[in-house]
Amino acid sequence: MKSASGTHWGIVGGGMLGLTLAYRLLKQGDRVTILEASDRAGGLADAWALGDVTWDRHYHVILTVDQALITMLSELGLEDEITWAKTGTDLFDGTRFHPLNGGIDFLRLPMLSLVDKVRLAATILYASRIENGSRLADTDLEEWLVKLSGRRVFDTIWRPLLRTKLGDTYKQASAKFIQSVIRRFYSARSQGVASDRFGAVKGGYATILERLVAELEAAGAEFHTNAPVSAIGCDAGGMTAVSKGKTYSFDKVIVTAPPPHAARMCKDLEPGEKARLAGTRYQGVICASALLTKPLRGGYMTYITGGDCPLTTVIDMSSVAGKQAFGGRTLAYLPMYLPSDDPLFEASDEDLKALILGGLNQLYPDISAGDIAAFRISRAPHVFPVPVRGYASMAPGIVTSVPGLYTVNSANILDATFSVNETIELADRALAQILGDTRAMPREALPRAAE
Ligand SMILES: Cc1cc2nc3c(=O)[nH]c(=O)nc-3n(C[C@H](O)[C@H](O)[C@H](O)COP(=O)(O)OP(=O)(O)OC[C@H]3O[C@@H](n4cnc5c(N)ncnc54)[C@H](O)[C@@H]3O)c2cc1C
């Protein structure tokens, strides 16, 4: 079973985390087999066809601070394929758009008094400058924002924004969540320039994934798609993974699937470990991609704070990738963030389309069915763990009680920013722990923990 070059790793999940782990392990001379449930690589970052365009299923931009990602793109020979664009941000209050591209725009916000505006701007500046916000992980989000911005700013701006991303769970969330989001997005704002700077690789994540998978396969990795793993077990001196009745044998296995899936497939974990994985509460997203023949306002992101719009934001990918990437049309993403068990995940495409386009029409009443060249809906119930206060003490571990079995996923990102850059950094942190685990492998199958 052991290859001449080293350990044979089974990696469950071919998202950016599984692919990065595979890339690193192959580089150190190990053997890797990836088992991916869907029919393609990439997970949340995968690409799909939208009419005659192939682009990311979920909106993705690169920030200039995404050093781990940019380094990986350069290793893949793709750094020169990144196009950087200056773009803008808007806020929609239920009736009107307000640009948010600098101090003057903040001063113009009609729903706030002058003092409120100054406090809002000061909160953003302060949050963006906190380098290590770990002490905020136990701080109540609402209390922190009210202390910094005042009650009126919280009720008018922060609460509606938090609700669109976290629903009512914002009440249990830590201040670390909003501080991390502000810091990440503030970093995209060029110094002294009233615009955001975002990047995208030409061709989107399809280009990145194609290159990454080609490199993995050239280095000897086996990549199996349509291979959902249902059970992971131990045999004499190694691990097994079962997919569609076929048993694969490995020296060690790393599971990168979302925690509830990991809990189900890792049968030999101790009950406490399974409970931690299964009990991690997740936010998911229903995200529509709409290829429009009409332009939007031109900025990348529009936050929605008023009205009863079901959408979290409206994203205009053409403002970053350029309309030419979409045949001269606009690629809009229309996301709704929801708890992973929200019944809306079960709604039909037809019902969701009606709901989502109704939301878009609150912002753009003149967009009609005839302006939509293509429309698709993605359902992703596991995007990020709900950033509750004290989350670090509840997060599942990476090195499990079963020697040779490891679980790594977004639940192990403790600083509350969820991006491909963080995912690559997580892969490196996790590998340090995994490779440092020198326990002997069990000689025979472990007695199964009580279900
Ligand atoms: C709407 C949205 C917008 C985003 N915007 C950005 C952005 O602008 N910039 C940015 O950098 N990041 C962004 N992200 C985040 C980024 O996509 C994720 O951080 C990253 O893709 C997570 O990768 P992952 O491999 O950890 O998880 P996943 O992508 O979830 O991968 C897990 C994989 O495991 C597979 N799997 C599950 N169960 C099994 C099983 N039983 N057997 C085998 N395989 C299994 C899944 O099919 C999946 O491929 C965004 C995400 C979303 C959803």
The ligand as a Gaussian input file, in Angstrom:
#p B3LYP/6-31G(d) Opt

LIG

0 1
 C      -21.351000      32.722000      -2.161000
 C      -19.877000      32.581000      -1.853000
 C      -19.015000      33.636000      -2.130000
 C      -17.655000      33.509000      -1.861000
 N      -16.822000      34.547000      -2.189000
 C      -15.488000      34.381000      -2.041000
 C      -14.595000      35.391000      -2.505000
 O      -14.993000      36.418000      -3.063000
 N      -13.268000      35.193000      -2.348000
 C      -12.762000      34.061000      -1.743000
 O      -11.540000      33.910000      -1.652000
 N      -13.600000      33.102000      -1.267000
 C      -14.935000      33.232000      -1.405000
 N      -15.780000      32.251000      -0.965000
 C      -15.265000      31.185000      -0.081000
 C      -14.581000      30.031000      -0.794000
 O      -15.337000      29.568000      -1.875000
 C      -14.400000      28.909000       0.258000
 O      -13.716000      29.440000       1.376000
 C      -13.614000      27.720000      -0.261000
 O      -14.004000      27.363000      -1.568000
 C      -13.815000      26.540000       0.715000
 O      -13.163000      25.377000       0.226000
 P      -13.252000      23.986000       0.990000
 O      -12.517000      23.001000       0.186000
 O      -12.851000      24.183000       2.416000
 O      -14.798000      23.604000       1.082000
 P      -15.785000      23.126000      -0.062000
 O      -15.600000      23.960000      -1.253000
 O      -17.134000      23.047000       0.563000
 O      -15.265000      21.654000      -0.430000
 C      -15.681000      20.489000       0.214000
 C      -15.762000      19.402000      -0.836000
 O      -16.110000      18.173000      -0.213000
 C      -16.963000      17.464000      -1.098000
 N      -17.701000      16.447000      -0.327000
 C      -18.700000      16.643000       0.576000
 N      -19.127000      15.449000       1.045000
 C      -18.359000      14.500000       0.449000
 C      -18.324000      13.076000       0.524000
 N      -19.156000      12.394000       1.326000
 N      -17.425000      12.402000      -0.243000
 C      -16.574000      13.077000      -1.061000
 N      -16.582000      14.433000      -1.185000
 C      -17.455000      15.119000      -0.426000
 C      -17.844000      18.557000      -1.672000
 O      -18.493000      18.132000      -2.859000
 C      -16.834000      19.676000      -1.898000
 O      -16.260000      19.613000      -3.176000
 C      -17.146000      32.328000      -1.263000
 C      -18.017000      31.265000      -0.988000
 C      -19.371000      31.377000      -1.290000
 C      -20.281000      30.220000      -1.035000

